[in-house]
Amino acid sequence: MLLALRIRNFLSFRDEAEISLIAHKADKTLRSSLIKAKVAARKTVDLLPVVAIYGANSSGKTNLLKSVDYLRSAVLHSQSKWEPDGGTRVRPFGDKHGRNDLTSIEVEFILEDVRYVYGIVAHPGFFAEEWLKSFPLGRERPLFQRISSVSPDFYKLKPGSEIEGQIKVNASEHFTKDLEYLDGAVTRCRQNSLFLSVAAQDNHPICLKIYQWFRSIQVDNISISTDRSFAMSAAELIASDPQSKSSILTVMKAADPNLVDIRVQKSDVSSSPPDFLEDVGARFRERYFRDFRYKVHFTVLDGSKKLNLPLEAQSRGFQKLFALSARVMSALRKGGLFVVDELESSIHPHLARFIVDLFQNPEVNVGKSQLIFTTHDTNMLDQSLLRRDQVWFVEKDKCCSELYSLLEFSPRKDENLEKGYLRGRYGAIPALGLSANWLGSQNIQHELEPLPNDEEQALDG
């Protein structure tokens, strides 16, 4: 479970930004929806199951979520999939690439009743720092710290006292293997790969456990995500786990009460591919086979008749909800962090609210999963749905994004948050500096200059 995320010098965030999922003690509304997590012996903490992030277009909301997506990707793939000379793929503020332009990302989370802190400092060409700490008894125990530079001859890894000390004192087989894992991982770790990623590939017990926590993070609708790909994931879940169908059907009935069944069968597209695939690249063919590997039909009641409608015949919003449903139900059952950009995109606000309610219902959210989402839906600024500490804003000032909590404005417990936000009390709204009257007064259609011939030809082509 996530406690906090801290970033600096990442995309539009130049200065440090931190978002906390620890429930604020002053806000006593919706206490039944909080997640109680054990962090040490006889010590628990209340965590927020849902956090909503508001802000104007291009304010940087998505960039905040991209920091989670980037760190997850670096942990999972920097050693196994990234090219050795491909750099770290990080994008600092303003997309600069100076020697001293370092990006930092740190997450604080709870795993198996122990609090961990993992963080990195990344240059576009190499990882400058990396650290992992645990707090099993409330006090910090460094597990490892990695420091490197652009010089391939300089790489220092310092194992924490917990590992190093036990190796010296206890010569058991377990700790001897730990030492072997450590030495091998140091040898294979590149300038642009994370030590955590390398050690997990070598089955180091502690690092593998942290690696699996990152793998449990689901990131939806960021950059290249497609509803079709996610819909196939939902279809695959139904095909492989028939019991999941009833859960997904429950979610889908919120959109269409006449829905009575979902039928999934494997497609024969791989055995008889369309002719047009002969002229496209291998990557496109692979994606086509992946996105059309199942046929999905929805059985709905039309009076006394049953109609079988294919996925393609459904509305975009219905397809979006189906794509989300499997990931939502998987998170609710297994736990983990679910990150969604523009939750309400293409679906009705009531359905978005329904998904939020699922995560805030402890009887449904048995995995103690957490949802972080961006949105423009002001209807959810309702204190019967979201506590004041669950609402965050992102505002951009002079190209720099700033993250802050609704709590900074000390709103009353009975305050109309939606009205306050729309009136600009909390900021993070569009700056409407251009009057509609100005557009009408310019006679734009008469002032457009003709394009040069070469530009006209370019447009025609």
C-alpha positions as CSV (number, residue, x, y, z in Angstrom):
1,M,0.0,0.0,0.0
2,L,1.3,3.4,-1.0
3,L,2.0,6.0,1.7
4,A,3.6,8.7,-0.3
5,L,5.1,9.7,-3.7
6,R,7.8,12.4,-4.0
7,I,9.2,13.7,-7.3
8,R,11.5,16.5,-8.4
9,N,12.6,17.7,-11.8
10,F,10.3,15.4,-13.8
11,L,8.5,16.7,-16.9
12,S,6.6,19.8,-15.8
13,F,7.4,19.4,-12.1
14,R,10.6,21.4,-11.6
15,D,10.4,21.7,-7.8
16,E,9.7,18.9,-5.3
17,A,6.1,17.7,-5.2
18,E,4.7,15.2,-2.7
19,I,1.4,13.5,-2.5
20,S,0.4,11.6,0.7
21,L,-2.1,8.8,1.1
22,I,-2.0,8.9,4.9
23,A,-5.4,9.9,6.2
24,H,-5.4,13.3,8.0
25,K,-6.6,13.0,11.6
26,A,-8.5,16.2,11.4
27,D,-10.9,14.8,8.7
28,K,-13.3,12.4,10.4
29,T,-15.7,11.9,7.5
30,L,-16.0,8.5,5.8
31,R,-13.8,6.9,8.4
32,S,-15.3,3.5,7.6
33,S,-13.7,3.6,4.2
34,L,-10.2,4.0,5.4
35,I,-7.6,1.2,5.1
36,K,-6.0,0.2,8.4
37,A,-2.4,-0.9,7.7
38,K,0.1,-2.3,10.2
39,V,3.5,-0.6,9.9
40,A,5.3,-2.0,13.0
41,A,4.6,-3.9,16.1
42,R,1.5,-2.5,17.8
43,K,1.4,0.4,15.4
44,T,-1.2,1.0,12.6
45,V,-1.8,3.8,10.2
46,D,-5.0,4.8,8.4
47,L,-4.6,5.0,4.6
48,L,-6.8,6.6,1.9
49,P,-8.2,4.0,-0.6
50,V,-8.9,6.8,-3.2
51,V,-7.2,10.0,-4.2
52,A,-8.6,12.4,-6.8
53,I,-6.4,14.9,-8.6
54,Y,-8.0,18.0,-10.3
55,G,-6.5,20.7,-12.5
56,A,-6.8,22.5,-15.8
57,N,-5.8,21.0,-19.1
58,S,-2.0,20.9,-19.5
59,S,-1.5,21.7,-15.8
60,G,0.6,18.5,-15.3
61,K,-1.9,16.1,-13.7
62,T,-0.9,13.3,-16.2
63,N,2.8,14.0,-15.6
64,L,2.4,13.2,-12.0
65,L,0.9,9.8,-12.9
66,K,3.7,9.3,-15.5
67,S,6.2,9.5,-12.7
68,V,4.7,6.3,-11.2
69,D,4.5,4.7,-14.6
70,Y,8.2,5.6,-15.3
71,L,9.5,4.2,-11.9
72,R,7.5,1.1,-12.4
73,S,8.9,0.6,-15.9
74,A,12.4,1.2,-14.8
75,V,12.2,-1.3,-12.0
76,L,10.6,-4.0,-14.1
77,H,12.5,-3.5,-17.4
78,S,15.7,-1.4,-17.1
79,Q,17.8,-4.6,-16.8
80,S,15.9,-7.0,-19.0
81,K,14.6,-4.9,-21.9
82,W,16.4,-1.6,-22.1
83,E,19.3,-1.2,-24.5
84,P,22.7,-0.9,-22.8
85,D,23.4,2.4,-24.5
86,G,19.8,3.6,-24.5
87,G,20.0,5.9,-21.4
88,T,17.5,6.0,-18.6
89,R,14.6,7.3,-20.7
90,V,13.9,9.9,-18.0
91,R,12.6,13.3,-19.1
92,P,13.7,16.2,-16.7
93,F,11.8,19.5,-16.4
94,G,11.9,21.2,-19.8
95,D,13.4,18.0,-21.3
96,K,16.9,19.3,-20.5
97,H,19.9,17.0,-20.8
98,G,22.6,18.8,-18.8
99,R,25.1,17.0,-16.6
100,N,23.7,18.4,-13.4
101,D,20.0,18.0,-14.4
102,L,19.0,15.2,-12.1
103,T,15.5,13.8,-11.6
104,S,14.5,12.2,-8.3
105,I,11.5,9.9,-7.6
106,E,10.8,8.2,-4.3
107,V,7.9,6.1,-3.1
108,E,7.1,5.1,0.5
109,F,4.9,2.0,0.9
110,I,3.9,-0.9,3.2
111,L,4.5,-4.5,2.3
112,E,3.9,-7.4,4.6
113,D,3.4,-5.1,7.6
114,V,6.8,-3.4,7.0
115,R,7.3,0.2,5.8
116,Y,9.8,0.7,2.9
117,V,11.3,3.7,1.1
118,Y,12.7,3.2,-2.4
119,G,14.0,6.0,-4.5
120,I,16.2,6.9,-7.5
121,V,18.1,9.9,-8.9
122,A,18.3,9.7,-12.6
123,H,20.4,11.5,-15.2
124,P,19.2,11.0,-18.9
125,G,22.3,8.9,-19.4
126,F,22.7,7.0,-16.2
127,F,21.3,6.4,-12.7
128,A,23.2,8.5,-10.2
129,E,21.7,7.1,-7.0
130,E,19.4,4.4,-5.8
131,W,18.3,3.4,-2.3
132,L,16.1,1.0,-0.4
133,K,15.3,1.3,3.3
134,S,13.0,-0.6,5.6
135,F,11.5,0.2,9.0
136,P,10.6,-3.1,10.5
137,L,10.6,-1.9,14.1
138,G,9.9,1.8,13.4
139,R,13.6,2.7,13.0
140,E,15.4,3.0,9.6
141,R,17.4,0.1,8.3
142,P,19.2,0.7,5.1
143,L,19.1,-2.3,2.8
144,F,21.3,-0.9,0.0
145,Q,22.5,2.3,-1.5
146,R,23.9,2.6,-5.0
147,I,26.0,5.6,-6.2
148,S,27.4,5.9,-9.7
149,S,28.5,8.5,-12.2
150,V,28.9,8.9,-16.0
151,S,32.2,7.2,-15.7
152,P,31.9,3.5,-16.1
153,D,34.8,3.0,-13.7
154,F,32.9,4.5,-10.8
155,Y,30.1,2.4,-9.3
156,K,29.7,2.0,-5.5
157,L,27.1,-0.3,-3.9
158,K,26.8,-0.2,-0.1
159,P,24.8,-3.1,1.4
160,G,22.9,-2.2,4.5
161,S,23.8,-3.3,8.0
162,E,20.9,-5.8,8.0
163,I,22.4,-7.8,5.2
164,E,26.1,-7.1,5.8
165,G,26.0,-7.7,9.5
166,Q,24.1,-11.0,9.3
167,I,26.5,-12.3,6.7
168,K,29.4,-11.7,9.0
169,V,27.8,-13.1,12.1
170,N,25.7,-16.0,10.6
171,A,27.3,-18.2,8.0
172,S,24.1,-20.0,7.2
173,E,23.2,-21.1,3.7
174,H,20.6,-18.4,3.4
175,F,23.0,-15.5,4.0
176,T,25.8,-17.1,1.9
177,K,23.4,-17.1,-1.0
178,D,22.5,-13.5,-0.2
179,L,26.1,-12.6,-0.6
180,E,26.4,-14.5,-3.9
181,Y,23.3,-12.7,-5.2
182,L,24.7,-9.4,-4.1
183,D,28.1,-9.9,-5.8
184,G,26.5,-11.2,-9.1
185,A,24.0,-8.3,-9.2
186,V,26.8,-5.7,-8.8
187,T,28.7,-7.2,-11.7
188,R,25.8,-7.2,-14.0
189,C,24.3,-3.8,-13.1
190,R,24.8,-1.3,-15.9
191,Q,24.9,2.5,-15.7
192,N,21.3,2.7,-17.1
193,S,19.8,-0.2,-15.2
194,L,18.6,-0.3,-11.6
195,F,20.2,-2.5,-9.0
196,L,16.8,-3.5,-7.8
197,S,15.9,-4.7,-11.3
198,V,19.2,-6.7,-11.5
199,A,18.9,-8.3,-8.1
200,A,15.3,-9.3,-8.7
201,Q,16.4,-11.0,-11.9
202,D,18.8,-13.0,-9.8
203,N,16.0,-13.9,-7.3
204,H,17.5,-12.0,-4.4
205,P,14.8,-12.5,-1.7
206,I,14.3,-9.0,-0.5
207,C,14.7,-7.3,-3.9
208,L,12.4,-9.8,-5.6
209,K,9.7,-9.0,-3.0
210,I,10.0,-5.3,-3.7
211,Y,10.1,-5.9,-7.5
212,Q,6.8,-7.8,-7.2
213,W,5.2,-4.9,-5.4
214,F,6.0,-2.7,-8.4
215,R,4.6,-5.3,-10.7
216,S,1.3,-5.2,-8.9
217,I,0.9,-1.5,-9.9
218,Q,-1.6,-1.0,-12.7
219,V,-1.4,2.1,-14.8
220,D,-4.3,2.8,-17.1
221,N,-4.7,5.2,-20.1
222,I,-1.2,6.8,-19.9
223,S,0.4,7.7,-23.2
224,I,0.0,4.6,-25.4
225,S,-2.7,2.6,-23.6
226,T,-5.7,1.6,-25.7
227,D,-9.2,0.5,-24.7
228,R,-9.0,-2.4,-27.2
229,S,-5.9,-3.9,-25.5
230,F,-7.5,-3.6,-22.1
231,A,-10.7,-5.1,-23.4
232,M,-8.8,-8.1,-24.5
233,S,-7.3,-8.3,-21.0
234,A,-10.9,-8.4,-19.6
235,A,-11.8,-11.1,-22.1
236,E,-8.8,-13.1,-21.2
237,L,-9.6,-12.9,-17.5
238,I,-13.1,-14.2,-18.2
239,A,-11.8,-17.0,-20.4
240,S,-9.2,-18.1,-17.9
241,D,-11.2,-17.6,-14.7
242,P,-14.9,-18.2,-15.2
243,Q,-15.6,-17.0,-11.6
244,S,-14.5,-13.5,-12.6
245,K,-17.3,-13.2,-15.0
246,S,-19.9,-12.6,-12.3
247,S,-17.8,-9.8,-10.8
248,I,-17.3,-8.1,-14.2
249,L,-20.9,-8.6,-15.0
250,T,-21.9,-6.8,-11.8
251,V,-19.8,-3.8,-12.9
252,M,-21.2,-3.8,-16.4
253,K,-24.8,-3.9,-15.2
254,A,-24.2,-0.5,-13.7
255,A,-24.0,0.7,-17.3
256,D,-26.7,-1.5,-18.8
257,P,-29.2,-3.2,-16.4
258,N,-30.5,-5.3,-19.3
259,L,-27.2,-7.1,-19.6
260,V,-27.5,-10.8,-18.6
261,D,-24.4,-12.5,-19.9
262,I,-20.9,-12.0,-21.4
263,R,-19.6,-14.7,-23.8
264,V,-16.0,-14.9,-24.7
265,Q,-14.4,-17.2,-27.3
266,K,-11.0,-17.4,-28.9
267,S,-10.7,-15.8,-32.3
268,D,-9.4,-17.5,-35.4
269,V,-7.6,-14.4,-36.5
270,S,-4.2,-15.9,-36.1
271,S,-5.0,-18.8,-38.4
272,S,-6.5,-16.7,-41.1
273,P,-5.0,-13.2,-40.9
274,P,-6.5,-10.4,-43.0
275,D,-4.8,-9.7,-46.3
276,F,-3.8,-6.2,-45.4
277,L,-1.5,-7.6,-42.7
278,E,0.9,-8.8,-45.4
279,D,2.0,-5.2,-46.1
280,V,2.6,-4.0,-42.6
281,G,5.4,-4.4,-40.1
282,A,5.9,-7.3,-37.7
283,R,5.1,-5.0,-34.7
284,F,1.8,-4.0,-36.1
285,R,0.9,-7.6,-36.9
286,E,1.7,-8.7,-33.4
287,R,-0.4,-5.9,-31.9
288,Y,-3.3,-6.8,-34.2
289,F,-3.2,-10.4,-33.2
290,R,-3.0,-9.4,-29.5
291,D,-5.9,-6.9,-29.8
292,F,-8.3,-9.3,-31.7
293,R,-7.4,-12.6,-30.1
294,Y,-10.9,-12.9,-28.5
295,K,-14.4,-12.5,-29.7
296,V,-16.7,-10.9,-27.0
297,H,-20.5,-10.8,-27.1
298,F,-22.9,-9.3,-24.7
299,T,-26.3,-10.8,-24.2
300,V,-29.0,-8.2,-23.4
301,L,-32.7,-8.5,-22.9
302,D,-35.0,-6.6,-25.3
303,G,-38.4,-7.2,-23.9
304,S,-38.8,-11.0,-24.0
305,K,-36.0,-11.4,-26.6
306,K,-32.3,-12.0,-26.0
307,L,-29.9,-10.2,-28.3
308,N,-26.2,-11.1,-28.7
309,L,-24.2,-7.9,-29.5
310,P,-20.5,-7.9,-30.3
311,L,-18.1,-5.7,-28.4
312,E,-17.6,-3.6,-31.6
313,A,-21.3,-2.8,-31.6
314,Q,-21.3,-1.2,-28.2
315,S,-20.8,2.4,-27.4
316,R,-17.3,3.8,-26.7
317,G,-18.3,4.4,-23.1
318,F,-19.5,0.8,-22.7
319,Q,-16.3,-0.5,-24.2
320,K,-14.2,1.7,-22.0
321,L,-16.0,0.4,-18.9
322,F,-15.5,-3.2,-20.0
323,A,-11.8,-2.5,-20.5
324,L,-11.6,-1.0,-17.0
325,S,-13.7,-3.7,-15.4
326,A,-11.1,-6.5,-15.3
327,R,-8.4,-4.2,-14.0
328,V,-10.7,-2.8,-11.4
329,M,-11.9,-6.3,-10.2
330,S,-8.3,-7.6,-10.2
331,A,-7.1,-4.7,-8.1
332,L,-10.0,-5.1,-5.6
333,R,-9.3,-8.8,-5.2
334,K,-5.5,-8.9,-5.2
335,G,-4.6,-5.4,-3.9
336,G,-2.0,-3.0,-5.2
337,L,-2.1,0.5,-6.6
338,F,-4.4,1.4,-9.6
339,V,-3.5,4.6,-11.4
340,V,-6.0,6.0,-13.9
341,D,-5.7,9.1,-16.0
342,E,-9.1,10.8,-16.6
343,L,-11.3,8.2,-14.9
344,E,-14.5,9.7,-16.3
345,S,-13.3,9.7,-19.9
346,S,-16.0,8.3,-22.2
347,I,-18.0,6.9,-19.3
348,H,-21.0,8.5,-17.5
349,P,-20.1,10.4,-14.2
350,H,-22.3,8.0,-12.3
351,L,-20.2,5.1,-13.5
352,A,-17.0,6.9,-12.5
353,R,-18.5,7.5,-9.1
354,F,-19.6,3.8,-8.9
355,I,-15.9,2.7,-9.4
356,V,-14.8,5.1,-6.7
357,D,-17.4,3.6,-4.4
358,L,-16.1,0.1,-5.0
359,F,-12.6,1.0,-3.8
360,Q,-14.1,2.7,-0.7
361,N,-16.2,-0.3,0.2
362,P,-14.1,-2.5,2.5
363,E,-16.5,-5.5,1.9
364,V,-15.6,-5.2,-1.9
365,N,-12.1,-4.0,-1.7
366,V,-10.8,-7.1,0.1
367,G,-7.3,-6.7,-1.3
368,K,-7.0,-3.2,0.3
369,S,-6.2,-1.7,-3.1
370,Q,-5.8,2.0,-3.7
371,L,-7.0,4.2,-6.6
372,I,-5.3,7.4,-7.7
373,F,-7.0,9.1,-10.6
374,T,-7.1,12.4,-12.4
375,T,-10.4,13.9,-13.4
376,H,-12.3,17.0,-14.5
377,D,-15.6,15.7,-13.1
378,T,-16.6,18.3,-10.4
379,N,-19.6,16.2,-9.3
380,M,-17.2,14.0,-7.3
381,L,-16.2,17.1,-5.2
382,D,-18.8,15.9,-2.7
383,Q,-17.9,15.3,0.9
384,S,-20.3,12.4,1.1
385,L,-18.0,10.7,-1.5
386,L,-14.5,12.1,-1.0
387,R,-12.9,13.3,2.2
388,R,-11.1,16.7,2.1
389,D,-7.7,14.9,2.4
390,Q,-8.6,12.8,-0.7
391,V,-8.7,15.8,-3.0
392,W,-5.5,17.2,-4.6
393,F,-4.9,19.9,-7.2
394,V,-2.2,20.6,-9.8
395,E,-1.7,24.1,-11.1
396,K,0.9,25.4,-13.6
397,D,2.6,28.7,-13.1
398,K,5.2,29.8,-15.6
399,C,5.6,26.3,-17.1
400,C,6.1,24.7,-13.7
401,S,3.5,22.4,-12.2
402,E,2.6,22.7,-8.5
403,L,0.8,20.0,-6.4
404,Y,-1.2,20.8,-3.3
405,S,-3.9,19.5,-1.1
406,L,-7.4,20.8,-0.6
407,L,-6.7,20.8,3.1
408,E,-4.4,23.8,2.6
409,F,-7.6,25.9,2.3
410,S,-9.2,24.5,5.5
411,P,-12.6,24.0,3.9
412,R,-15.5,23.6,6.3
413,K,-17.0,20.1,6.7
414,D,-20.3,21.3,5.2
415,E,-18.7,23.4,2.5
416,N,-19.8,23.0,-1.1
417,L,-16.5,21.9,-2.6
418,E,-17.7,21.8,-6.2
419,K,-19.0,25.4,-6.1
420,G,-15.8,26.6,-4.4
421,Y,-13.6,24.9,-7.0
422,L,-15.7,26.2,-10.0
423,R,-15.5,29.7,-8.5
424,G,-11.7,29.5,-8.4
425,R,-11.3,29.4,-4.6
426,Y,-8.8,26.5,-4.7
427,G,-7.1,27.5,-8.0
428,A,-6.2,24.8,-10.5
429,I,-8.8,26.0,-13.1
430,P,-8.2,27.3,-16.6
431,A,-7.1,30.9,-16.9
432,L,-9.6,32.4,-19.4
433,G,-7.6,35.3,-20.6
434,L,-9.2,35.5,-24.1
435,S,-12.7,36.9,-24.5
436,A,-15.2,35.3,-26.9
437,N,-16.1,38.8,-28.0
438,W,-12.5,39.3,-29.2
439,L,-12.8,36.3,-31.5
440,G,-16.0,37.7,-33.1
441,S,-14.6,41.2,-33.6
442,Q,-11.6,40.1,-35.6
443,N,-13.4,38.9,-38.7
444,I,-11.0,36.0,-38.8
445,Q,-12.3,34.5,-42.0
446,H,-11.4,37.7,-44.0
447,E,-8.0,38.1,-42.5
448,L,-6.6,34.7,-43.2
449,E,-3.7,35.0,-45.7
450,P,-3.4,32.5,-48.5
451,L,-0.8,29.8,-48.1
452,P,2.3,29.9,-50.4
453,N,2.1,27.4,-53.2
454,D,4.5,24.9,-51.6
455,E,2.5,24.9,-48.4
456,E,-0.7,24.3,-50.3
457,Q,0.9,21.4,-52.1
458,A,2.1,20.0,-48.8
459,L,-1.4,20.1,-47.4
460,D,-2.9,18.5,-50.5
461,G,-0.3,15.7,-50.3
